[in-house]
Amino acid sequence: MIMSDFKDILNNKVNEAYDLIKEFLPKEEGLQKRVAESMNYSFNSGGKRLRPMFMMESYRLFKGEDLSKIAPFMAAIEMIHTYSLIHDDLPAMDNDDYRRGRLTNHKMFDEATAILAGDGLLNYAFETISLAMKKEEDPVILKRMVAAFEVLSRKAGINGMIGGQIVDLEMEHKKDVSLDTLLFIHKCKTAALIEASLMTGAIMAGADDENISKIEKAGYNTGLAFQIQDDILDVTGDFKTLGKSVGSDEKNEKITYVSLKGLKESEEEQKRLSEEAVEIVKEIGNGDTFLSDLIEYLITRNN
């Protein structure tokens, strides 16, 4: 696919995903409206909408047709991702002032509000899915929703994203971090939500266990490659292109794939992982799909 054509399709997909998920945001009203304002500030700060888009396209890959069934899960995973970014940026974590070219939540509001906004988004994600489950009348769809809810909850929790985050924090300022530990961090901290996105789309479309396992593997590869590319960009990028501070990994004395394996080997591994993920998706889709094109695009992204 010609890159300019792909970018046009990608922009349309991002807008499609956002149009589906923005309807689930909390209303900025009542005595508690400040926390809703803070939640919506970060949720609406742009970004790739990568995880809800992965979920939507996985759903389509497995012949899912009714986007209203997947939309609550798309909104939920973007809420979970956004809450994690708000908390990542806090002084106790990465201590960043900018995210996507705008002030981070705690700089725009304050630290206490940012913490509560993150908490609010996590809870609102599960409230959104629970409400959709409560309204669902088709027992087959409801069973799929329960299975998808379990995957999403697990991948976002202590055996997924949060587990990766705590190990990442514990490894700061340490010089003897092993590759296995680093891969554990990347698998949990970054890959878990991408795995959850692809698996949820597959589950909600009625995929069998074998294909759910295949798409989980594609999610792992994509997530790890995505994180390696982030590590590369933290070394080679600039604020204008990335919309956030660069060099924060070195500043925080974090071991990354680049610091452990070097730039060249990191680039080679990132490419290998991405290509393997593409092959899995192409096999499932019997040829080129937007999802495989998207993974390939992530190999060369610069922000």
Buried (B, 14 or more C-beta within 10 A) or exposed (E): EEEEEBEEEBEEBBEBBBEBBEEBBBEBEEEEEBBBBBBBBBBEBEBBBBBBBBBBBBBBBBEBEEBEBBBBBBBBBBBBBBBBBBBBBBEEBBBBEBBBEBBBBBBBBEEEBBBBBBBBBBEBBBBBBBEBBEEBEEEEBBEBBEBBBEBBBBBBBEEBBBBBBEBBBEBBEEEEBEEEBBBBBBBBBBBBBBBBBBBBBBBBBBBEEEBBEBBBBBBBBBBBBBBBBBBBBBBEBEEEEBBBBBEEBEEBEBBBBBBBBEBEEBBEBBBEBBBBBBBBBBEBBEEEBBBBBBBBBBBEEEE
